[in-house]
Structures are given as structure tokens and as C-alpha cells.
Amino acid sequence: MCAAIETEQDLTEEALRIPQKNMPPHPVARLLSIWHVGQNDSTRERKALFAGETVESLFEQATTYQSK
């Protein structure tokens, strides 16, 4: 099985569709005004996000998600 890897642009566009579908325009605009890509400590965020995960567990989650 080969997982499709999306580009950063594709991922960003997909992520932006979530608040656009679920929030009124003014909160989305406020969110975007404070969302500074590259301004945060991505290493710390990644460690917190994936704490306790392994490559195998993440692969299993991705496989399960793709099969939905």
C-alpha cells in the first residue's frame, strides 16, 4: 500500500476549509490574522502532538483513516 503524500499547499488549503465551513467569516479572518506559519516552535509542537506515538502507530492510524 502506498499512502499519497500531499503538498504543504494542499494541506494548508484543506486545513483552511475546516474553519471556513464551520465558522462565520469574521472569526476566520481573525484566526488567519493571528496564524503566523513558521513563527512557532514546530519541534516542541510536534513532540507534544506525537507524544507516545511510533512510526508504526501513526502508519496504522493513517491506514485506518484512508480506508474510511
VOFITOR-418235 format. One line per 2 residues: number of its first residue (from 1); for each residue x, y, z of C-alpha. Coordinates in nm, 4 decimals. Each point is the difference from the previous one (the first is absolute). Example, Ala and Ser with C-alpha at 12.3 -4.5 7.8 and 13.67 -1.06 7.14 Angstrom:
<pts>
1	1.2300,-0.4500,0.7800 ~ 0.1370,0.3440,-0.0660;
</pts>
This chain:
<pts>
1	0.0000,0.0000,0.0000 ~ 0.1284,0.3449,-0.0851;
3	-0.1292,0.3017,0.1902 ~ -0.0477,0.3120,-0.2079;
5	0.2074,0.2885,0.1334 ~ -0.1577,0.3381,-0.0526;
7	0.1981,0.3172,-0.0498 ~ 0.0175,0.2634,0.2733;
9	-0.2219,0.2212,-0.2152 ~ -0.2616,-0.2768,-0.0307;
11	0.0104,-0.0586,0.3748 ~ -0.0334,0.3723,0.0736;
13	-0.2963,0.0336,-0.2354 ~ -0.1714,-0.3022,0.1544;
15	0.0626,0.1314,0.3516 ~ -0.1438,0.3408,-0.0898;
17	-0.3201,-0.1571,-0.1316 ~ -0.0838,-0.1296,0.3489;
19	-0.0445,0.3392,0.1706 ~ -0.1515,0.1458,-0.3173;
21	-0.2747,-0.2652,0.0088 ~ -0.0580,0.0179,0.3757;
23	0.0479,0.3631,0.0967 ~ -0.1367,0.3367,-0.1111;
25	0.2369,0.2098,-0.2144 ~ 0.1122,0.2448,0.2714;
27	0.1424,-0.2655,0.2380 ~ 0.1743,-0.1662,-0.2942;
29	0.1560,0.3349,-0.0900 ~ 0.1134,0.0486,0.3608;
31	0.1438,-0.3509,0.0095 ~ 0.1970,0.0606,-0.3182;
33	0.1296,0.3318,0.1305 ~ 0.1530,-0.1706,0.3049;
35	0.1075,-0.3188,-0.1776 ~ 0.3654,0.0638,-0.0735;
37	0.1380,-0.3015,-0.1808 ~ 0.3608,-0.0535,0.0989;
39	-0.0196,0.2208,0.3083 ~ -0.0430,-0.2815,0.2502;
41	0.2330,-0.2666,0.1337 ~ -0.1015,-0.2802,-0.2340;
43	0.2343,-0.2494,0.1665 ~ -0.1681,0.0485,0.3381;
45	-0.3461,-0.0118,-0.1594 ~ 0.0873,-0.3185,-0.1913;
47	0.1331,-0.1689,0.3148 ~ -0.3176,0.0885,0.1905;
49	-0.2266,-0.1047,-0.2857 ~ 0.1678,-0.3369,-0.0540;
51	0.0925,-0.0819,0.3610 ~ -0.0154,-0.3744,0.0502;
53	-0.0423,-0.0712,-0.3704 ~ 0.2256,-0.2140,-0.2152;
55	0.0393,-0.0137,-0.3746 ~ -0.1978,-0.3234,0.0101;
57	-0.2872,0.1482,0.2022 ~ -0.0183,0.3061,-0.2251;
59	0.0035,-0.2226,-0.3088 ~ -0.2842,-0.2071,0.1461;
61	-0.2018,0.3167,0.0663 ~ 0.0626,0.1235,-0.3544;
63	-0.0974,-0.3370,-0.1463 ~ -0.3200,-0.0075,0.2048;
65	-0.0853,0.3569,-0.1032 ~ 0.0598,-0.0732,-0.3699;
67	-0.2236,-0.3067,0.0082 ~ -0.3009,0.2066,0.1173;
</pts>
